[in-house]
């Protein structure tokens, strides 16, 4: 309309036009400001604190890379990093495999699919604290599975991973996989439903077997879903704190410590805010190491498309 | 920017509170008290303190933050202190009092202390913890003894073992209990419980002087010396006397095993008495209390205390001083410590209402004080900063949970961890 009658556009019209243009920016400004200050601002502040001698409360006495050196000398930090690597790889891998497998099974036009889907997805609705506590009871040798087996007469059965410092980290993986594989399943099921049925029909006409169709045609089509699932799962892995707190509290000893737990313990209970900040920055670096290549490939892909 | 806004908001809020308290009749100040006595006997004690303060005409604003060991409470406290609106008093203990005082947050209680002669009421080792640069900044509520060995006499009799007074006897008793199918030592595999057991063992091996050298003065040579290696070797021996399901168990569940006779002994501070009395048993009779092996006559103390923060309003300062003096009254000390299982901090306390373990504890406290055998418990934050304490926790809990750990290397690791945490 404005374009049709440029000469009749009066002042109030122009006003409303500029307001219309500015409105999105105005509306977004507070949240942008909040994000800038509360996310990036505090990130920068944490980064600064990690180079200071902050102990009990933050101070601004610059000490260089001292906190990072102490961190790298700290055995508990190294254990936490190794645990995260092991936990991350196994948790993401097993969740993906299991999720894809269940999704494919559910995709076979079976009866009561809706009910089954809900059952598998249900653990996602529970908080990690509840999951951790429940698995703590299930895996406790004097309370859960082991006792059950003993009561049923299988007295040689032992399952003491929870109390074994070398195996306890795997209990975290069990609980986390139980919680998250249903979610992965839902993502892949949605992806499977989005695949053009005619491609599969064509492959069937060519005489391809079912496993072959899935491996060669369907799963490669789901590449974006894989990416999203890995992003979401690695998030869960890096920030997992509640699950460990509830299930093992980092024990036995500190054999199941994770970086997030380490950071919290040092920054908030041991009066070593500088060291805690340094470990937080290391975690941030870890996240960026995963995120940046992913974003790069995504953005480049779009430009080429 | 939101931070300053938050600041203003907090100031406004506190101004409102101030306005309200000014509207009250003259001199009725208010004390806000941060504590984590939220359950059972402790909660009852907090209520008693509130009532006694109200009887003096001041109002009590409860600021209870639940969560074991007060970790969450400390986080809240730091936020409030940095924002400039600290509570009147907060449950802070041990070396943390010094840290807060060093940062200039704590107020001077010398006027109350002089009027009520705290210097003569309290033993020197306690006032030392409560003072910063010679001025009172905190008030003790109790004294816990940590080096207690709790024994189920029925279990011991069933195994044909006798009450151990030194390490050799302890091992002999533990082996007899084990042979009788009883878990020798009830234990929970949490870092602080591991440290509590090790502290008791170390006290016997190191003796008072070397204990002080290692854990109070952080002397490297003592920390990695042959005596520490011996203490670690004995600590490693304890592994075979606990059950394999101990990982992560809370201390009170371990005490429960002792009470039911599933386990024969437990090394734990005298807060364990709360569990014993709650089960309808009598400490000293149904469950014996003796000093941990080889530490009879010595006393590892753990003191709960309130530190007092600087306040602006005069009325509130008056109320604050009233609170400080109320905490040290014989009435409150008696009620509180009967509930908590500890003993009063005042040397002139009447112990007639207490059980035999507490009476024994008081007698040892006095004699140890006279003989210089009173040592701070590092595992409970009375001897070291939380940094050093945490570093030692890490080394010891790793050692205790790793069957192949080497005592010599671990002693060396302790010395290094302490140095890097300082």
Interface residues (C-beta under 8 A of the other chain):
Chain A: X33 X34 X37 X38 X55 X56 X57 X70 X73 X74 X75 X76 X136 X140 X141 X142 X160 X162 X163 X165 X168 X248 X249 X251 X252 X253 X254 X255 X265 X266 X268 X269 X270 X271 X272
Chain B: X1 X2 X71 X74 X75 X78 X81 X82 X96 X99 X100 X103 X189 X190 X191 X243 X244 X245 X246 X247 X248 X385 X386 X387 X389 X390 X394 X397 X398 X400 X401 X402 X413 X420 X421
